[in-house]
Structure formats: C-alpha cells, structure tokens
Amino acid sequence: MKMNLFFASVFLLTAMINVHGNAAANNNLILIETSNTVLVYRIDQEDVNLYYFGETLKQYDDFKLVEQNSHLGNIVSTYRGLAFNESSLRVTHHDGVLSTELEYVEHTVESIDPNTRQTTVVLKDNIYDFYVDVVFRAYHQQDVISISTRYRNSEPSAVHLYHFASSYLPVFSGRYFLTLFHGEWFGEMNMRETELVEGIRIIDSKQGVKTSDKFSPSFLVSLSHKAKENSGEVIGGTLAWSGNWRHSFEIDHRRKLHIVSGINPFGSDFRLESGNSFTTPEMLISYSSKGKGQISRNFHAWAREYGLLAGNEERPLIINNWEDTFFSFDEEMIKEIISDGADLGIELFVLDDGWFGTEYPRDNDSQGLGDWVVNREKLPGGIESLIEKAHSEGIKFGLWVEPEMVNKDSELFKKHPEWAIQEPGRRMYEQRNQYVLDLSNPEVQDFIVNTVSGILEEHPEIYYIKWDANSHFSNVGSPYLAANNQSYLGIAHTHGLYTVLERVRAKHPDIIMQVCASGGGRIDYGSLKYFHEFWSSDNTDAYQRIFIQWGTSHFFPAIAMGAHVSDVPNGITRRSFPIKFRFDVAMSGRLGMELQPSHMTEEELDFSKNALKYYKRIRPVVQFGDLYRLISPYEHNVASLMYVSDSKSKAVLFVYHHKWIYGDVYPDIKLQGLDPDARYLIREINKVGDFYIEDGQGPFSGEFLMKNGIKINTPFSRSDAHLTVSLMGEYDSVILEIEKVQ
Ligand code: GLA
C-alpha cells in the first residue's frame, strides 16, 4: 500500500478526539477528507450542514465565512415542518409525534488504521431522547468514503421507523446525468445513462435475496454533462447491503439534487424498542473530477484492500462442469474433466449443482435442494474420490452449494416446512421450483452453518465453495418472527445471512468462496465482505460478456469477476465464436473454463493450453492492476480496455471487434496509465496466425502510445500508420502485453 509517511504518522499518533458543542464553536467545520476529495460539513448552532463535496482544498477557512443559507442540506434529512423533500429519516416517536428535529451533540474522530479515519457525528432530537450517529469512514488513499447511520432509541418506549436511510447527499450543479446498471438473469449490468429531471427517480430492489439481479445497487451521477471516462465531475455510489435497497434521486424546484440511499423502506417499517439501536449498512461513495474511470479505479483499489476477501492474493484458474454437463454427469465424466483440465493448466476444479440428494436425487432443479448428502448412484466414490482424483492431477477441488434454499420435493422440506418463508393459509409461490429458507430463524441459521461446516469438516481438502442463491423472495412473511414484526423480515433475513457467513468464515477462515445468485444476482459489497469473488453472469456468450463485464467493471474489480470460456454455440443465444475471442474476453477477468475439454478440437485444446499459460503470466497485471476503459462497446463496434501494474512497468491491452459493419469508423486506441517517459515493448499473446501485430514491436515511449496511440486496420479502412492492430472480421480480437524496457 502506498502511504504518505507524514499522513501515516499523524494518524498513528491520533487518539480519539472528541469535539463537544463549545469546542465546536471555534472550529465549526467537520471535514471528511481523503487524499483527493472532501466532504465539508459546518456546525451552524444546532444544525450540521453540508457545504461542499469535491476536490480537496489547501485550506478550509472560507467555509467558516460563507452564508448559512448557501449550504446544500442538513447532514440528515428528517421529516419535519417545512421539509418537503424525500426524508432519509422518518419515525413515529413513542408518543405518536411524527416529526424529528435533530441537534448537534458532538463529533468524534478516530483512526481505524493508518489509511482510514472514522468521524462520528452525534445528533439528538431536540425534544426526545432519540439519537442519530452518522458514521463516516474516509479511506484516504482510495478516495472512497463510507457513510452509515446508527439510530438509537432512549425514549420511554418503542419508536416506529419508516425511513432509516444510510446516507443523505445533497448536490448542486444544475444538470445531473444518472447512469444505472440494469438487467436480469442472463443479462446483468447493462448501462443506461439519462438526465435527471424534476421529480423523484427511484431505483431499488424488492427481491429480498438477489440484490443486483434487476438493478445493481450502484450508480454514477455525472454533473453538468454525460459521464466521460477521463474528465468531468462524477459521483459514484454503491450500497453494501445484501437485501432490499433503494436509491432515490430527487430534483427539487431549485434544481438541487437530493440523493437518499439505504435499505428499501418499502414494506420494512419496524419497531425500535426503547434502549435499542439500529445500524444501517454502509453507503460507499467516491467523487472524481477526472471522469468515471477514476471512480472505478477508486472502488477497485478500495475493494482489493477492504471490500472483498484476500484482495491481494492471486485467484486460481478454474474449470467448472455446469455449463456443459448441467445435472447429467457421472463420476467418470467428472474425473475426465478434472484430468483434461489439469492437462490444460487449470488449477482448480469446481463440481457444480447435481451432486446430492438420495430420496430426492438432484437430477433436475425440481427436487433435492436442502438434502446435502452425496448421491452415490451418480458418484459411487463420493466427493472423496473426486478430491483424490483432483489431487492426483495436481489441482485443487471446489464444490457448489445453495444452502439458503429448499425444494418442495426434498427431505428437508418434508421435515421442516415451517423453515420456508411463507404466510399462514396463503398459496406458496415458487421460483425455480424452490422456496427461500427463513434466515431470521436461528434454527435455520444453525442448519446452514452446520450443513456447510459439516461438508467442509468431512472433506477438509475442499479448497473452494461456490455459494449460490437461485431465488428471490417469492413469498412474504416469516413463520418465525412475531405477528407485529413481520415487516422486519427483509432486514432480519439479511442479518441472518451475515450471521451465517460470519460463523462459516470463523470456522473455516481459509476457504475461498464465490458468491453467485443465478449468475450476477448478488454482486454487492455487503456480500463481498465474506467472499473472494462473484460469478458475473450465467451468460457466457462472449459478445454479451463484453457488455456485462464492462458494466460490472464500473464498481467491481477484475480479480473478483468470474469469467469463464464455455462451449459454442451458446445454449441460449445460439451464437458461436472462435476459441480465441472467447478466451480474449474471459482473460480480462478472473479466467476460468466451463466446458468439457473432451468436446474440444485439437486446435482448440492447443489454443487453450497456451492461453492458460499466458494468463498465468498476465494474471498479476489483470488482477491487481489499474483498469483503463479505452473504447466503449456502447459507442463503437470495437471495444478496448487495459490494465496497468502499480509500477507502470507492465500493461495488458484487450481489443474486441464485436460487430462488423461495412463503412464503420474505427477510433484510435490511445493507451492510458503508462509512464510517458518510459519505453515499452509490445508483444501479442493468444495469437492465431500472424496478422494482428508484429512481434516485439517498439520499444515505444509511453507518451507515444498514449498520444499517438495504436491504429486499427480493417479490410476497408486500412491505416498505413507505424503501429497498428488488424481486426479483419467480426469476433476478431487482440491481446497485447506491454512491458517497460529496463
Ligand atoms: C445458477 C448458477 C449456475 C449454476 C446453477 C446450478 O444458475 O448461476 O452457475 O451453478 O445455478 O443450478
């Protein structure tokens, strides 16, 4: 980790600093500062108001002088007289009073680690003993700030919470362009950018389990004009919560934007008993004055350090059987995939769905879920013989589980029908022929922990778990929660999930885990705290993957982005791609394969072997490097992105020609992130034939590569420039390894 030494030592010396009302009068600014950005709050008598969110300033005294009515908004937006905007906090106090008026009490500053400073601003209702603590964590080097809020009830009896957001962020720039990420199963993380107009735009999830299936809990707001990669002011936000969430974007009559983010208040009001507190999930925000590319690099750097498990450790190359075998496999077939995968250079085999169930064998998705006992008819030697096989081939073994769900046709459901989410007397709806278990129930939590732990204790050699969740809430209601607390289910369920994951991780701290929810349905930083990576999508059609991975890359780093090469034609799109195109697309993420090598041609096998070898070489740059998105597939029929190592000594460039249209105009590929003064050699990898780029070109200066760039040659638009890549047809692609000359 890069660290300003002065900064580090100041932090290490800083004890917790408390600032009370009087002291604050002298120094009434509260600065939430990272290396390049700052939120400036000012304590105005009893109020705490936000005045600025942007680039850091050399000094902040001017903010002490500005008019109070120039503030952007309160630190918390409560429901009260004369407050007509969407509230971030709306409660009914113990005596039925509807409004809340907060006053500043104190704020504290403490260092969590040399890079992270936590500021807690304590507020209290001016009549009631109802407290609100707004907790900011400023991640200095990564320019990411998290905001969460704790609501504390010291009133004589329960307070009812209706709106209890994580954060309220007022912004002013006149025009605002919202980029959201939408889709569904097989088509996640599509990007849509629209200008916000007067009124309220809400994006949310009410699906309970799948947080990112229809919309991702992530957004970009670009100020004044549409978001660009390398210029302009952009705010990025993503909620770290694995349940129902909501972001509202309200433009008022004066064109101010109010962003309220948190758990979805829809159908989830609850009683906060006297003496209790409720802490919201963290809302992560980042500001950039240099476009959205910087926002992505900020989140990636933050994620590798704080947002996911072991973000500084290389991920293994995986082969998974699912997309080729589905439920139809036997021991011999699996062993063949293991040894063929190992021959190619794969490092880990993952056995997917279908390995369990005796009374109700899991031979399709309508039965067996919940019965976590190996199906010896399919796998006579059990899991142990597959592990043995993997080890004898020198690779590791991983296993699929979906422990939060149950099929109606299962021993588990027959034994514990009351464990499924449902309401008395109502029809029970299924999704993918299954129900969601009620994780608010501690017995269910124990069952899941014991199931997963049991498997791992029986087979301590299991190295990796793919943790799936293939249903959203298809029913409403908890048989466990009290009648007057039913609307708490969404929150209690997510807390239950976190309890389960914490317990599993505590028992098995070394296990590598992938989060999956029918593909990219649970990609959020609430889950990723417990996982190393996610399965980006069940859609492995290489053309579609360019878009899915492009969208995902805005908030989530390549190291976590499972990207597998699968068989062609694709099962749903029916499209076929050359093996090179499939690998070239998958190699920009955490590479894997999801097919039976025995179905591949000799040529494809040779290509794959080399590609895996090359990936091992570029893996540190892809998995730990800085991402630069160069040409967007949304704007051109060619897309390009690159990763650059921390020291700028190595880079990898990806170029995809995903659509061929006569007369198309091709932009130059202007590289980014290199050292302008260094010289770089260029070498093509995953080469088929020799017409893409000549070997060992250069060395070129970083400046030349970034300003002059690389030109694209196509059959109808030939460039006679010195440095070109040739993209002759649709689904042509190029990967260039770029290395600094010592
Ligand atoms: C989900 C996952 C797939 C696979 C299947 C198994 O759809 O996304 O990768 O694991 O479940 O049923």
Boltz pocket constraint, residues with backbone or C-beta under 6 A from the ligand:
constraints:
  - pocket:
      binder: B
      contacts: [[A, 322], [A, 352], [A, 353], [A, 400], [A, 468], [A, 470], [A, 516], [A, 517], [A, 518], [A, 519], [A, 535], [A, 537], [A, 538]]
      max_distance: 6.0
